[in-house]
Amino acid sequence: MSSISRFYHSLLARLFTRMPGRSRGQRGASALEYIVLAAALIIIIGGLATNDTVSTALEGAFENLFSDAAAGGG
């Protein structure tokens, strides 16, 4: 596991050192934006997963999808 971690860190170091000079100052801001976006998506998906109405609709959609696929295939 440590070899994978070392490889990952060396890859990131190579990628970030080869970026143009102007974007180096934006690297932290971009990373923060991606973290905020990921957190927002996790919160939204978590909220939808715990909502009974949405869960029931998704389960029904997937049940219909698989039954339609089985009927069409055969």
N, CA, C, O and CB atoms as a CASP TS submission, in Angstrom:
PFRMAT TS
TARGET T0000
AUTHOR 0000-0000-0000
METHOD Language model
MODEL 1
PARENT N/A
ATOM      1  N   MET     1       0.818  -1.186   0.000  1.00  0.00           N
ATOM      2  CA  MET     1       0.000   0.000   0.000  1.00  0.00           C
ATOM      3  C   MET     1       0.865   1.255   0.000  1.00  0.00           C
ATOM      4  O   MET     1       0.505   2.260  -0.612  1.00  0.00           O
ATOM      5  CB  MET     1      -0.932  -0.005   1.196  1.00  0.00           C
ATOM      6  N   SER     2       1.993   1.198   0.677  1.00  0.00           N
ATOM      7  CA  SER     2       2.849   2.378   0.726  1.00  0.00           C
ATOM      8  C   SER     2       3.474   2.653  -0.637  1.00  0.00           C
ATOM      9  O   SER     2       3.749   3.808  -0.962  1.00  0.00           O
ATOM     10  CB  SER     2       3.941   2.201   1.782  1.00  0.00           C
ATOM     11  N   SER     3       3.702   1.615  -1.438  1.00  0.00           N
ATOM     12  CA  SER     3       4.263   1.853  -2.768  1.00  0.00           C
ATOM     13  C   SER     3       3.248   2.553  -3.665  1.00  0.00           C
ATOM     14  O   SER     3       3.620   3.382  -4.496  1.00  0.00           O
ATOM     15  CB  SER     3       4.711   0.529  -3.408  1.00  0.00           C
ATOM     16  N   ILE     4       1.985   2.227  -3.502  1.00  0.00           N
ATOM     17  CA  ILE     4       0.937   2.912  -4.272  1.00  0.00           C
ATOM     18  C   ILE     4       0.858   4.365  -3.839  1.00  0.00           C
ATOM     19  O   ILE     4       0.712   5.264  -4.668  1.00  0.00           O
ATOM     20  CB  ILE     4      -0.442   2.215  -4.088  1.00  0.00           C
ATOM     21  N   SER     5       0.955   4.586  -2.552  1.00  0.00           N
ATOM     22  CA  SER     5       0.907   5.950  -2.028  1.00  0.00           C
ATOM     23  C   SER     5       2.094   6.765  -2.535  1.00  0.00           C
ATOM     24  O   SER     5       1.930   7.916  -2.939  1.00  0.00           O
ATOM     25  CB  SER     5       0.890   5.936  -0.491  1.00  0.00           C
ATOM     26  N   ARG     6       3.285   6.173  -2.516  1.00  0.00           N
ATOM     27  CA  ARG     6       4.460   6.870  -3.016  1.00  0.00           C
ATOM     28  C   ARG     6       4.322   7.190  -4.501  1.00  0.00           C
ATOM     29  O   ARG     6       4.664   8.287  -4.943  1.00  0.00           O
ATOM     30  CB  ARG     6       5.712   6.035  -2.774  1.00  0.00           C
ATOM     31  N   PHE     7       3.814   6.219  -5.271  1.00  0.00           N
ATOM     32  CA  PHE     7       3.611   6.443  -6.699  1.00  0.00           C
ATOM     33  C   PHE     7       2.626   7.573  -6.935  1.00  0.00           C
ATOM     34  O   PHE     7       2.856   8.435  -7.784  1.00  0.00           O
ATOM     35  CB  PHE     7       3.118   5.167  -7.379  1.00  0.00           C
ATOM     36  N   TYR     8       1.533   7.574  -6.190  1.00  0.00           N
ATOM     37  CA  TYR     8       0.512   8.608  -6.319  1.00  0.00           C
ATOM     38  C   TYR     8       1.089   9.986  -5.995  1.00  0.00           C
ATOM     39  O   TYR     8       0.847  10.952  -6.720  1.00  0.00           O
ATOM     40  CB  TYR     8      -0.679   8.302  -5.398  1.00  0.00           C
ATOM     41  N   HIS     9       1.847  10.071  -4.913  1.00  0.00           N
ATOM     42  CA  HIS     9       2.429  11.357  -4.532  1.00  0.00           C
ATOM     43  C   HIS     9       3.458  11.832  -5.549  1.00  0.00           C
ATOM     44  O   HIS     9       3.526  13.024  -5.847  1.00  0.00           O
ATOM     45  CB  HIS     9       3.071  11.256  -3.156  1.00  0.00           C
ATOM     46  N   SER    10       4.261  10.915  -6.085  1.00  0.00           N
ATOM     47  CA  SER    10       5.249  11.335  -7.085  1.00  0.00           C
ATOM     48  C   SER    10       4.566  11.762  -8.379  1.00  0.00           C
ATOM     49  O   SER    10       5.028  12.685  -9.050  1.00  0.00           O
ATOM     50  CB  SER    10       6.248  10.199  -7.367  1.00  0.00           C
ATOM     51  N   LEU    11       3.466  11.094  -8.733  1.00  0.00           N
ATOM     52  CA  LEU    11       2.707  11.480  -9.922  1.00  0.00           C
ATOM     53  C   LEU    11       2.114  12.870  -9.752  1.00  0.00           C
ATOM     54  O   LEU    11       2.195  13.697 -10.660  1.00  0.00           O
ATOM     55  CB  LEU    11       1.595  10.461 -10.208  1.00  0.00           C
ATOM     56  N   LEU    12       1.520  13.130  -8.597  1.00  0.00           N
ATOM     57  CA  LEU    12       0.953  14.454  -8.346  1.00  0.00           C
ATOM     58  C   LEU    12       2.041  15.519  -8.336  1.00  0.00           C
ATOM     59  O   LEU    12       1.832  16.619  -8.846  1.00  0.00           O
ATOM     60  CB  LEU    12       0.191  14.468  -7.017  1.00  0.00           C
ATOM     61  N   ALA    13       3.195  15.208  -7.763  1.00  0.00           N
ATOM     62  CA  ALA    13       4.290  16.173  -7.735  1.00  0.00           C
ATOM     63  C   ALA    13       4.744  16.506  -9.148  1.00  0.00           C
ATOM     64  O   ALA    13       5.004  17.668  -9.461  1.00  0.00           O
ATOM     65  CB  ALA    13       5.467  15.633  -6.913  1.00  0.00           C
ATOM     66  N   ARG    14       4.841  15.488 -10.006  1.00  0.00           N
ATOM     67  CA  ARG    14       5.237  15.752 -11.390  1.00  0.00           C
ATOM     68  C   ARG    14       4.199  16.580 -12.129  1.00  0.00           C
ATOM     69  O   ARG    14       4.546  17.486 -12.887  1.00  0.00           O
ATOM     70  CB  ARG    14       5.470  14.447 -12.127  1.00  0.00           C
ATOM     71  N   LEU    15       2.931  16.273 -11.910  1.00  0.00           N
ATOM     72  CA  LEU    15       1.881  17.019 -12.599  1.00  0.00           C
ATOM     73  C   LEU    15       1.848  18.478 -12.164  1.00  0.00           C
ATOM     74  O   LEU    15       1.712  19.373 -12.999  1.00  0.00           O
ATOM     75  CB  LEU    15       0.527  16.375 -12.346  1.00  0.00           C
ATOM     76  N   PHE    16       1.973  18.724 -10.862  1.00  0.00           N
ATOM     77  CA  PHE    16       1.876  20.080 -10.363  1.00  0.00           C
ATOM     78  C   PHE    16       3.115  20.906 -10.665  1.00  0.00           C
ATOM     79  O   PHE    16       3.008  22.125 -10.801  1.00  0.00           O
ATOM     80  CB  PHE    16       1.631  20.061  -8.889  1.00  0.00           C
ATOM     81  N   THR    17       4.279  20.295 -10.775  1.00  0.00           N
ATOM     82  CA  THR    17       5.481  21.066 -11.069  1.00  0.00           C
ATOM     83  C   THR    17       5.575  21.431 -12.538  1.00  0.00           C
ATOM     84  O   THR    17       6.318  22.345 -12.895  1.00  0.00           O
ATOM     85  CB  THR    17       6.711  20.294 -10.654  1.00  0.00           C
ATOM     86  N   ARG    18       4.848  20.747 -13.388  1.00  0.00           N
ATOM     87  CA  ARG    18       4.901  21.052 -14.819  1.00  0.00           C
ATOM     88  C   ARG    18       3.799  21.999 -15.267  1.00  0.00           C
ATOM     89  O   ARG    18       3.691  22.308 -16.453  1.00  0.00           O
ATOM     90  CB  ARG    18       4.817  19.781 -15.616  1.00  0.00           C
ATOM     91  N   MET    19       2.987  22.457 -14.338  1.00  0.00           N
ATOM     92  CA  MET    19       1.918  23.390 -14.683  1.00  0.00           C
ATOM     93  C   MET    19       2.525  24.761 -14.952  1.00  0.00           C
ATOM     94  O   MET    19       3.565  25.096 -14.386  1.00  0.00           O
ATOM     95  CB  MET    19       0.854  23.469 -13.550  1.00  0.00           C
ATOM     96  N   PRO    20       1.892  25.556 -15.804  1.00  0.00           N
ATOM     97  CA  PRO    20       2.393  26.914 -16.037  1.00  0.00           C
ATOM     98  C   PRO    20       2.383  27.732 -14.752  1.00  0.00           C
ATOM     99  O   PRO    20       1.616  27.451 -13.832  1.00  0.00           O
ATOM    100  CB  PRO    20       1.554  27.617 -17.111  1.00  0.00           C
ATOM    101  N   GLY    21       3.244  28.750 -14.698  1.00  0.00           N
ATOM    102  CA  GLY    21       3.411  29.544 -13.491  1.00  0.00           C
ATOM    103  C   GLY    21       2.155  30.239 -13.014  1.00  0.00           C
ATOM    104  O   GLY    21       1.923  30.339 -11.809  1.00  0.00           O
ATOM    105  N   ARG    22       1.351  30.715 -13.928  1.00  0.00           N
ATOM    106  CA  ARG    22       0.155  31.457 -13.523  1.00  0.00           C
ATOM    107  C   ARG    22      -0.861  30.562 -12.825  1.00  0.00           C
ATOM    108  O   ARG    22      -1.520  30.996 -11.881  1.00  0.00           O
ATOM    109  CB  ARG    22      -0.487  32.118 -14.732  1.00  0.00           C
ATOM    110  N   SER    23      -0.993  29.332 -13.274  1.00  0.00           N
ATOM    111  CA  SER    23      -2.000  28.452 -12.689  1.00  0.00           C
ATOM    112  C   SER    23      -1.564  27.882 -11.346  1.00  0.00           C
ATOM    113  O   SER    23      -2.389  27.325 -10.621  1.00  0.00           O
ATOM    114  CB  SER    23      -2.313  27.324 -13.640  1.00  0.00           C
ATOM    115  N   ARG    24      -0.287  28.010 -10.999  1.00  0.00           N
ATOM    116  CA  ARG    24       0.165  27.497  -9.708  1.00  0.00           C
ATOM    117  C   ARG    24      -0.526  28.211  -8.553  1.00  0.00           C
ATOM    118  O   ARG    24      -0.829  27.593  -7.533  1.00  0.00           O
ATOM    119  CB  ARG    24       1.678  27.645  -9.580  1.00  0.00           C
ATOM    120  N   GLY    25      -0.774  29.497  -8.706  1.00  0.00           N
ATOM    121  CA  GLY    25      -1.465  30.241  -7.664  1.00  0.00           C
ATOM    122  C   GLY    25      -2.926  29.860  -7.553  1.00  0.00           C
ATOM    123  O   GLY    25      -3.540  30.045  -6.502  1.00  0.00           O
ATOM    124  N   GLN    26      -3.480  29.337  -8.611  1.00  0.00           N
ATOM    125  CA  GLN    26      -4.886  28.948  -8.628  1.00  0.00           C
ATOM    126  C   GLN    26      -5.103  27.506  -8.180  1.00  0.00           C
ATOM    127  O   GLN    26      -6.242  27.070  -8.010  1.00  0.00           O
ATOM    128  CB  GLN    26      -5.450  29.138 -10.012  1.00  0.00           C
ATOM    129  N   ARG    27      -4.019  26.771  -7.990  1.00  0.00           N
ATOM    130  CA  ARG    27      -4.138  25.352  -7.674  1.00  0.00           C
ATOM    131  C   ARG    27      -4.933  25.128  -6.391  1.00  0.00           C
ATOM    132  O   ARG    27      -5.810  24.264  -6.356  1.00  0.00           O
ATOM    133  CB  ARG    27      -2.755  24.723  -7.547  1.00  0.00           C
ATOM    134  N   GLY    28      -4.647  25.883  -5.346  1.00  0.00           N
ATOM    135  CA  GLY    28      -5.349  25.727  -4.088  1.00  0.00           C
ATOM    136  C   GLY    28      -6.810  26.104  -4.197  1.00  0.00           C
ATOM    137  O   GLY    28      -7.668  25.445  -3.609  1.00  0.00           O
ATOM    138  N   ALA    29      -7.105  27.160  -4.946  1.00  0.00           N
ATOM    139  CA  ALA    29      -8.494  27.584  -5.129  1.00  0.00           C
ATOM    140  C   ALA    29      -9.269  26.537  -5.910  1.00  0.00           C
ATOM    141  O   ALA    29     -10.418  26.241  -5.582  1.00  0.00           O
ATOM    142  CB  ALA    29      -8.560  28.940  -5.849  1.00  0.00           C
ATOM    143  N   SER    30      -8.654  25.978  -6.933  1.00  0.00           N
ATOM    144  CA  SER    30      -9.338  24.951  -7.725  1.00  0.00           C
ATOM    145  C   SER    30      -9.602  23.706  -6.893  1.00  0.00           C
ATOM    146  O   SER    30     -10.685  23.124  -6.968  1.00  0.00           O
ATOM    147  CB  SER    30      -8.511  24.588  -8.962  1.00  0.00           C
ATOM    148  N   ALA    31      -8.624  23.298  -6.107  1.00  0.00           N
ATOM    149  CA  ALA    31      -8.806  22.126  -5.256  1.00  0.00           C
ATOM    150  C   ALA    31      -9.940  22.365  -4.262  1.00  0.00           C
ATOM    151  O   ALA    31     -10.754  21.475  -4.019  1.00  0.00           O
ATOM    152  CB  ALA    31      -7.500  21.788  -4.511  1.00  0.00           C
ATOM    153  N   LEU    32      -9.991  23.555  -3.693  1.00  0.00           N
ATOM    154  CA  LEU    32     -11.056  23.874  -2.751  1.00  0.00           C
ATOM    155  C   LEU    32     -12.420  23.852  -3.434  1.00  0.00           C
ATOM    156  O   LEU    32     -13.399  23.383  -2.854  1.00  0.00           O
ATOM    157  CB  LEU    32     -10.809  25.239  -2.114  1.00  0.00           C
ATOM    158  N   GLU    33     -12.487  24.354  -4.653  1.00  0.00           N
ATOM    159  CA  GLU    33     -13.747  24.334  -5.391  1.00  0.00           C
ATOM    160  C   GLU    33     -14.210  22.904  -5.649  1.00  0.00           C
ATOM    161  O   GLU    33     -15.396  22.601  -5.523  1.00  0.00           O
ATOM    162  CB  GLU    33     -13.600  25.088  -6.715  1.00  0.00           C
ATOM    163  N   TYR    34     -13.284  22.033  -6.008  1.00  0.00           N
ATOM    164  CA  TYR    34     -13.653  20.630  -6.244  1.00  0.00           C
ATOM    165  C   TYR    34     -14.091  19.948  -4.953  1.00  0.00           C
ATOM    166  O   TYR    34     -15.008  19.127  -4.973  1.00  0.00           O
ATOM    167  CB  TYR    34     -12.475  19.864  -6.865  1.00  0.00           C
ATOM    168  N   ILE    35     -13.461  20.270  -3.847  1.00  0.00           N
ATOM    169  CA  ILE    35     -13.857  19.683  -2.569  1.00  0.00           C
ATOM    170  C   ILE    35     -15.260  20.137  -2.183  1.00  0.00           C
ATOM    171  O   ILE    35     -16.073  19.336  -1.721  1.00  0.00           O
ATOM    172  CB  ILE    35     -12.854  20.059  -1.467  1.00  0.00           C
ATOM    173  N   VAL    36     -15.539  21.426  -2.374  1.00  0.00           N
ATOM    174  CA  VAL    36     -16.878  21.940  -2.056  1.00  0.00           C
ATOM    175  C   VAL    36     -17.923  21.308  -2.969  1.00  0.00           C
ATOM    176  O   VAL    36     -19.010  20.953  -2.515  1.00  0.00           O
ATOM    177  CB  VAL    36     -16.917  23.481  -2.189  1.00  0.00           C
ATOM    178  N   LEU    37     -17.602  21.164  -4.248  1.00  0.00           N
ATOM    179  CA  LEU    37     -18.530  20.541  -5.192  1.00  0.00           C
ATOM    180  C   LEU    37     -18.799  19.086  -4.811  1.00  0.00           C
ATOM    181  O   LEU    37     -19.948  18.644  -4.831  1.00  0.00           O
ATOM    182  CB  LEU    37     -17.973  20.619  -6.623  1.00  0.00           C
ATOM    183  N   ALA    38     -17.754  18.343  -4.465  1.00  0.00           N
ATOM    184  CA  ALA    38     -17.927  16.947  -4.068  1.00  0.00           C
ATOM    185  C   ALA    38     -18.763  16.841  -2.801  1.00  0.00           C
ATOM    186  O   ALA    38     -19.627  15.970  -2.702  1.00  0.00           O
ATOM    187  CB  ALA    38     -16.568  16.278  -3.858  1.00  0.00           C
ATOM    188  N   ALA    39     -18.516  17.716  -1.834  1.00  0.00           N
ATOM    189  CA  ALA    39     -19.287  17.695  -0.594  1.00  0.00           C
ATOM    190  C   ALA    39     -20.761  18.001  -0.862  1.00  0.00           C
ATOM    191  O   ALA    39     -21.645  17.370  -0.282  1.00  0.00           O
ATOM    192  CB  ALA    39     -18.711  18.703   0.412  1.00  0.00           C
ATOM    193  N   ALA    40     -21.020  18.961  -1.734  1.00  0.00           N
ATOM    194  CA  ALA    40     -22.408  19.299  -2.065  1.00  0.00           C
ATOM    195  C   ALA    40     -23.108  18.123  -2.738  1.00  0.00           C
ATOM    196  O   ALA    40     -24.266  17.829  -2.438  1.00  0.00           O
ATOM    197  CB  ALA    40     -22.458  20.535  -2.978  1.00  0.00           C
ATOM    198  N   LEU    41     -22.407  17.454  -3.644  1.00  0.00           N
ATOM    199  CA  LEU    41     -23.003  16.291  -4.309  1.00  0.00           C
ATOM    200  C   LEU    41     -23.283  15.156  -3.327  1.00  0.00           C
ATOM    201  O   LEU    41     -24.315  14.492  -3.419  1.00  0.00           O
ATOM    202  CB  LEU    41     -22.085  15.795  -5.422  1.00  0.00           C
ATOM    203  N   ILE    42     -22.373  14.937  -2.398  1.00  0.00           N
ATOM    204  CA  ILE    42     -22.579  13.885  -1.399  1.00  0.00           C
ATOM    205  C   ILE    42     -23.775  14.213  -0.515  1.00  0.00           C
ATOM    206  O   ILE    42     -24.562  13.326  -0.185  1.00  0.00           O
ATOM    207  CB  ILE    42     -21.317  13.701  -0.536  1.00  0.00           C
ATOM    208  N   ILE    43     -23.918  15.464  -0.133  1.00  0.00           N
ATOM    209  CA  ILE    43     -25.057  15.864   0.698  1.00  0.00           C
ATOM    210  C   ILE    43     -26.362  15.713  -0.075  1.00  0.00           C
ATOM    211  O   ILE    43     -27.351  15.223   0.472  1.00  0.00           O
ATOM    212  CB  ILE    43     -24.892  17.319   1.183  1.00  0.00           C
ATOM    213  N   ILE    44     -26.377  16.124  -1.331  1.00  0.00           N
ATOM    214  CA  ILE    44     -27.594  16.021  -2.138  1.00  0.00           C
ATOM    215  C   ILE    44     -27.971  14.563  -2.355  1.00  0.00           C
ATOM    216  O   ILE    44     -29.133  14.193  -2.186  1.00  0.00           O
ATOM    217  CB  ILE    44     -27.408  16.728  -3.490  1.00  0.00           C
ATOM    218  N   ILE    45     -27.004  13.732  -2.727  1.00  0.00           N
ATOM    219  CA  ILE    45     -27.292  12.311  -2.969  1.00  0.00           C
ATOM    220  C   ILE    45     -27.726  11.640  -1.672  1.00  0.00           C
ATOM    221  O   ILE    45     -28.638  10.813  -1.677  1.00  0.00           O
ATOM    222  CB  ILE    45     -26.052  11.587  -3.560  1.00  0.00           C
ATOM    223  N   GLY    46     -27.081  11.989  -0.562  1.00  0.00           N
ATOM    224  CA  GLY    46     -27.491  11.437   0.730  1.00  0.00           C
ATOM    225  C   GLY    46     -28.901  11.839   1.105  1.00  0.00           C
ATOM    226  O   GLY    46     -29.669  11.026   1.620  1.00  0.00           O
ATOM    227  N   GLY    47     -29.242  13.090   0.849  1.00  0.00           N
ATOM    228  CA  GLY    47     -30.605  13.550   1.131  1.00  0.00           C
ATOM    229  C   GLY    47     -31.639  12.857   0.268  1.00  0.00           C
ATOM    230  O   GLY    47     -32.721  12.507   0.740  1.00  0.00           O
ATOM    231  N   LEU    48     -31.306  12.662  -0.989  1.00  0.00           N
ATOM    232  CA  LEU    48     -32.245  11.971  -1.876  1.00  0.00           C
ATOM    233  C   LEU    48     -32.370  10.490  -1.530  1.00  0.00           C
ATOM    234  O   LEU    48     -33.444   9.907  -1.681  1.00  0.00           O
ATOM    235  CB  LEU    48     -31.807  12.127  -3.326  1.00  0.00           C
ATOM    236  N   ALA    49     -31.291   9.884  -1.074  1.00  0.00           N
ATOM    237  CA  ALA    49     -31.325   8.462  -0.741  1.00  0.00           C
ATOM    238  C   ALA    49     -32.177   8.196   0.494  1.00  0.00           C
ATOM    239  O   ALA    49     -32.756   7.117   0.624  1.00  0.00           O
ATOM    240  CB  ALA    49     -29.912   7.940  -0.518  1.00  0.00           C
ATOM    241  N   THR    50     -32.259   9.166   1.401  1.00  0.00           N
ATOM    242  CA  THR    50     -33.061   8.966   2.609  1.00  0.00           C
ATOM    243  C   THR    50     -34.509   9.405   2.432  1.00  0.00           C
ATOM    244  O   THR    50     -35.331   9.175   3.319  1.00  0.00           O
ATOM    245  CB  THR    50     -32.445   9.717   3.764  1.00  0.00           C
ATOM    246  N   ASN    51     -34.832  10.025   1.319  1.00  0.00           N
ATOM    247  CA  ASN    51     -36.195  10.464   1.043  1.00  0.00           C
ATOM    248  C   ASN    51     -36.996   9.265   0.540  1.00  0.00           C
ATOM    249  O   ASN    51     -36.619   8.649  -0.457  1.00  0.00           O
ATOM    250  CB  ASN    51     -36.215  11.634   0.003  1.00  0.00           C
ATOM    251  N   ASP    52     -38.101   8.926   1.217  1.00  0.00           N
ATOM    252  CA  ASP    52     -38.888   7.745   0.858  1.00  0.00           C
ATOM    253  C   ASP    52     -39.512   7.861  -0.524  1.00  0.00           C
ATOM    254  O   ASP    52     -39.571   6.870  -1.252  1.00  0.00           O
ATOM    255  CB  ASP    52     -39.974   7.515   1.884  1.00  0.00           C
ATOM    256  N   THR    53     -39.970   9.026  -0.896  1.00  0.00           N
ATOM    257  CA  THR    53     -40.609   9.211  -2.197  1.00  0.00           C
ATOM    258  C   THR    53     -39.611   8.964  -3.321  1.00  0.00           C
ATOM    259  O   THR    53     -39.917   8.266  -4.287  1.00  0.00           O
ATOM    260  CB  THR    53     -41.203  10.626  -2.313  1.00  0.00           C
ATOM    261  N   VAL    54     -38.440   9.525  -3.195  1.00  0.00           N
ATOM    262  CA  VAL    54     -37.411   9.353  -4.227  1.00  0.00           C
ATOM    263  C   VAL    54     -36.948   7.901  -4.266  1.00  0.00           C
ATOM    264  O   VAL    54     -36.767   7.342  -5.348  1.00  0.00           O
ATOM    265  CB  VAL    54     -36.207  10.295  -3.969  1.00  0.00           C
ATOM    266  N   SER    55     -36.755   7.285  -3.110  1.00  0.00           N
ATOM    267  CA  SER    55     -36.312   5.889  -3.056  1.00  0.00           C
ATOM    268  C   SER    55     -37.321   4.971  -3.732  1.00  0.00           C
ATOM    269  O   SER    55     -36.944   4.083  -4.498  1.00  0.00           O
ATOM    270  CB  SER    55     -36.094   5.449  -1.601  1.00  0.00           C
ATOM    271  N   THR    56     -38.585   5.181  -3.454  1.00  0.00           N
ATOM    272  CA  THR    56     -39.637   4.356  -4.055  1.00  0.00           C
ATOM    273  C   THR    56     -39.673   4.549  -5.571  1.00  0.00           C
ATOM    274  O   THR    56     -39.821   3.577  -6.311  1.00  0.00           O
ATOM    275  CB  THR    56     -41.011   4.699  -3.441  1.00  0.00           C
ATOM    276  N   ALA    57     -39.540   5.774  -6.036  1.00  0.00           N
ATOM    277  CA  ALA    57     -39.557   6.051  -7.469  1.00  0.00           C
ATOM    278  C   ALA    57     -38.365   5.392  -8.166  1.00  0.00           C
ATOM    279  O   ALA    57     -38.514   4.816  -9.244  1.00  0.00           O
ATOM    280  CB  ALA    57     -39.550   7.567  -7.720  1.00  0.00           C
ATOM    281  N   LEU    58     -37.191   5.476  -7.556  1.00  0.00           N
ATOM    282  CA  LEU    58     -36.009   4.851  -8.152  1.00  0.00           C
ATOM    283  C   LEU    58     -36.120   3.331  -8.173  1.00  0.00           C
ATOM    284  O   LEU    58     -35.764   2.694  -9.164  1.00  0.00           O
ATOM    285  CB  LEU    58     -34.758   5.264  -7.392  1.00  0.00           C
ATOM    286  N   GLU    59     -36.612   2.755  -7.087  1.00  0.00           N
ATOM    287  CA  GLU    59     -36.784   1.304  -7.052  1.00  0.00           C
ATOM    288  C   GLU    59     -37.766   0.855  -8.123  1.00  0.00           C
ATOM    289  O   GLU    59     -37.531  -0.144  -8.803  1.00  0.00           O
ATOM    290  CB  GLU    59     -37.266   0.850  -5.668  1.00  0.00           C
ATOM    291  N   GLY    60     -38.856   1.582  -8.277  1.00  0.00           N
ATOM    292  CA  GLY    60     -39.831   1.248  -9.312  1.00  0.00           C
ATOM    293  C   GLY    60     -39.257   1.374 -10.709  1.00  0.00           C
ATOM    294  O   GLY    60     -39.535   0.542 -11.573  1.00  0.00           O
ATOM    295  N   ALA    61     -38.460   2.405 -10.939  1.00  0.00           N
ATOM    296  CA  ALA    61     -37.850   2.601 -12.252  1.00  0.00           C
ATOM    297  C   ALA    61     -36.898   1.457 -12.588  1.00  0.00           C
ATOM    298  O   ALA    61     -36.893   0.966 -13.717  1.00  0.00           O
ATOM    299  CB  ALA    61     -37.104   3.939 -12.302  1.00  0.00           C
ATOM    300  N   PHE    62     -36.091   1.029 -11.614  1.00  0.00           N
ATOM    301  CA  PHE    62     -35.152  -0.054 -11.886  1.00  0.00           C
ATOM    302  C   PHE    62     -35.856  -1.389 -12.031  1.00  0.00           C
ATOM    303  O   PHE    62     -35.435  -2.219 -12.836  1.00  0.00           O
ATOM    304  CB  PHE    62     -34.118  -0.139 -10.786  1.00  0.00           C
ATOM    305  N   GLU    63     -36.933  -1.619 -11.261  1.00  0.00           N
ATOM    306  CA  GLU    63     -37.696  -2.863 -11.413  1.00  0.00           C
ATOM    307  C   GLU    63     -38.315  -2.924 -12.804  1.00  0.00           C
ATOM    308  O   GLU    63     -38.279  -3.968 -13.455  1.00  0.00           O
ATOM    309  CB  GLU    63     -38.797  -2.973 -10.326  1.00  0.00           C
ATOM    310  N   ASN    64     -38.882  -1.810 -13.263  1.00  0.00           N
ATOM    311  CA  ASN    64     -39.469  -1.774 -14.595  1.00  0.00           C
ATOM    312  C   ASN    64     -38.402  -1.949 -15.667  1.00  0.00           C
ATOM    313  O   ASN    64     -38.642  -2.607 -16.679  1.00  0.00           O
ATOM    314  CB  ASN    64     -40.223  -0.465 -14.809  1.00  0.00           C
ATOM    315  N   LEU    65     -37.253  -1.379 -15.461  1.00  0.00           N
ATOM    316  CA  LEU    65     -36.166  -1.482 -16.447  1.00  0.00           C
ATOM    317  C   LEU    65     -35.743  -2.939 -16.608  1.00  0.00           C
ATOM    318  O   LEU    65     -35.591  -3.414 -17.734  1.00  0.00           O
ATOM    319  CB  LEU    65     -34.951  -0.612 -16.022  1.00  0.00           C
ATOM    320  N   PHE    66     -35.550  -3.653 -15.506  1.00  0.00           N
ATOM    321  CA  PHE    66     -35.097  -5.031 -15.582  1.00  0.00           C
ATOM    322  C   PHE    66     -36.200  -5.954 -16.121  1.00  0.00           C
ATOM    323  O   PHE    66     -35.905  -6.879 -16.876  1.00  0.00           O
ATOM    324  CB  PHE    66     -34.635  -5.507 -14.205  1.00  0.00           C
ATOM    325  N   SER    67     -37.447  -5.721 -15.751  1.00  0.00           N
ATOM    326  CA  SER    67     -38.525  -6.574 -16.266  1.00  0.00           C
ATOM    327  C   SER    67     -38.737  -6.311 -17.759  1.00  0.00           C
ATOM    328  O   SER    67     -39.007  -7.248 -18.510  1.00  0.00           O
ATOM    329  CB  SER    67     -39.844  -6.325 -15.480  1.00  0.00           C
ATOM    330  N   ASP    68     -38.620  -5.055 -18.204  1.00  0.00           N
ATOM    331  CA  ASP    68     -38.738  -4.748 -19.630  1.00  0.00           C
ATOM    332  C   ASP    68     -37.582  -5.363 -20.414  1.00  0.00           C
ATOM    333  O   ASP    68     -37.786  -5.861 -21.521  1.00  0.00           O
ATOM    334  CB  ASP    68     -38.778  -3.228 -19.851  1.00  0.00           C
ATOM    335  N   ALA    69     -36.395  -5.337 -19.866  1.00  0.00           N
ATOM    336  CA  ALA    69     -35.236  -5.931 -20.538  1.00  0.00           C
ATOM    337  C   ALA    69     -35.373  -7.432 -20.638  1.00  0.00           C
ATOM    338  O   ALA    69     -35.004  -8.025 -21.652  1.00  0.00           O
ATOM    339  CB  ALA    69     -33.951  -5.577 -19.804  1.00  0.00           C
ATOM    340  N   ALA    70     -35.910  -8.065 -19.576  1.00  0.00           N
ATOM    341  CA  ALA    70     -36.095  -9.515 -19.595  1.00  0.00           C
ATOM    342  C   ALA    70     -37.165  -9.905 -20.610  1.00  0.00           C
ATOM    343  O   ALA    70     -37.021 -10.916 -21.297  1.00  0.00           O
ATOM    344  CB  ALA    70     -36.476 -10.031 -18.196  1.00  0.00           C
ATOM    345  N   ALA    71     -38.217  -9.132 -20.713  1.00  0.00           N
ATOM    346  CA  ALA    71     -39.291  -9.442 -21.662  1.00  0.00           C
ATOM    347  C   ALA    71     -38.821  -9.218 -23.106  1.00  0.00           C
ATOM    348  O   ALA    71     -39.209  -9.961 -24.008  1.00  0.00           O
ATOM    349  CB  ALA    71     -40.541  -8.574 -21.366  1.00  0.00           C
ATOM    350  N   GLY    72     -37.997  -8.209 -23.321  1.00  0.00           N
ATOM    351  CA  GLY    72     -37.518  -7.919 -24.675  1.00  0.00           C
ATOM    352  C   GLY    72     -36.457  -8.889 -25.143  1.00  0.00           C
ATOM    353  O   GLY    72     -36.301  -9.111 -26.344  1.00  0.00           O
ATOM    354  N   GLY    73     -35.737  -9.460 -24.220  1.00  0.00           N
ATOM    355  CA  GLY    73     -34.650 -10.360 -24.585  1.00  0.00           C
ATOM    356  C   GLY    73     -35.104 -11.769 -24.880  1.00  0.00           C
ATOM    357  O   GLY    73     -34.332 -12.603 -25.350  1.00  0.00           O
ATOM    358  N   GLY    74     -36.354 -12.020 -24.600  1.00  0.00           N
ATOM    359  CA  GLY    74     -36.681 -13.301 -24.783  1.00  0.00           C
ATOM    360  C   GLY    74     -37.535 -14.286 -25.017  1.00  0.00           C
ATOM    361  O   GLY    74     -37.136 -15.449 -25.077  1.00  0.00           O
TER
END
